[in-house]
């Protein structure tokens, strides 16, 4: 049984074919990266996988369960978490509060139990706080714990969003352009986090990324897209040297 599989996925926006007949599989415990020039369809693929867009054709399967057609909010229930290219955080809440939001999928108490603040609710609150503190320690966010997100540097916000995704305890982590807007030092740190997420936490990563240094460093396998279609798949080195990939990035025929 495949861990995560996309088969013949496609989507049209009016008369425009944004993604056409895309298929790939992600193995448990690997970092699988999707690359391509601007407009290649990378983020559209992510929005399809995250069920934000309903596909025009094809299917999406996770641990043997078909996800195609499910409501977007159900993705987290199955152990899939996501970060966004444009950071999506509650800016006027603290880092701790933003990470605690990631524990929502583990909520197991009813409204009336919470209104009465029963012992079961208190136990759940303690468990949530302990889980979030582990994420804070893992990502070295302790000094920002009580800081409002609005006052944090961009690079730290990126890590906070990563932390919120990890707080859900995902099996599959979707990273949309994790190095976007980061300086070289911050990108280097992000590479360390991704490596540790895979090796220490055992989380499978599906990533869209444009920084080929980061891609080469952390990826087990790479899929290249152009104009919404797959043009190459393999190791980072194999894909970067593929004639169709070189042509897509540089333009013109490759001789």
C-alpha positions, 0 to 999 in steps of 0.5 A: 500500500502506498503512503501517499499517491496522486493519480492522473490529477488535473484541474481546469480554470475555465479554458485554462489547463493548470495541471494535466495528468500528474501522477506521483507517489511519496514513500513513508519517511522521505522528503519528496520535492516538487520543483518547476519555473514560475507558473509551472503549477506547483502551488496548484498541486499543493492546493489540490492535495490539500483539498482547497481546490477540487480536481477536474480529474484524477484521485488522491490517496493517503494510507489507502484512503481516497481523499478526493472530494472530501471537505478541506477541513478534514485533511488534518483529521487524517494526519496531514498538515501544511504551511503556506508560502504566504504566512498564515498566522494569528498576528495578534496572538502569542507564539504559544497561542498560535501553536496551541491552535495546532492541537485543535485536531486532538480535541476530544471534549464536548462543549458542555465539558469545557464550559464546566471545565471538568477534570477531563478538560483540564487533563487535555489542556495539560497534554496540549501544553506539554505537546506544544512545549516539545515543539517549542524546544525542538524549534528553539522558540523558547525566547519567543514563547510569549511574544506576539507574532506581529512583532517577530521577524519574518524568518521567525514567523516562518518557523512559528508556522512550521511549529503550528503544523508540527503541533498537529502531530502530522504523518505527512507535512506539506511545505509550500516554499519554506525558504521563500523570503528567508536569507541564506542563514535562515534558509540553512536553518530551515534545511536543518529543521527539515532534516530533523523533522524527517530523521528525529520525528519520523515525519514524511515531507512533501515540499514545493521549493524554488531554492535548488541548494535547499532542494539538493540538500534535503530531498530524497526524490524530486519531481519537476513540473512545467506548464502543469505537466511532469517533465522529470522525476528522480534524485535532485542531481538527475532532475537538475541535469535532465534536458527537459528541466534545463530547457524549462528553466533556461528556455530554448532547445537543449542540444 
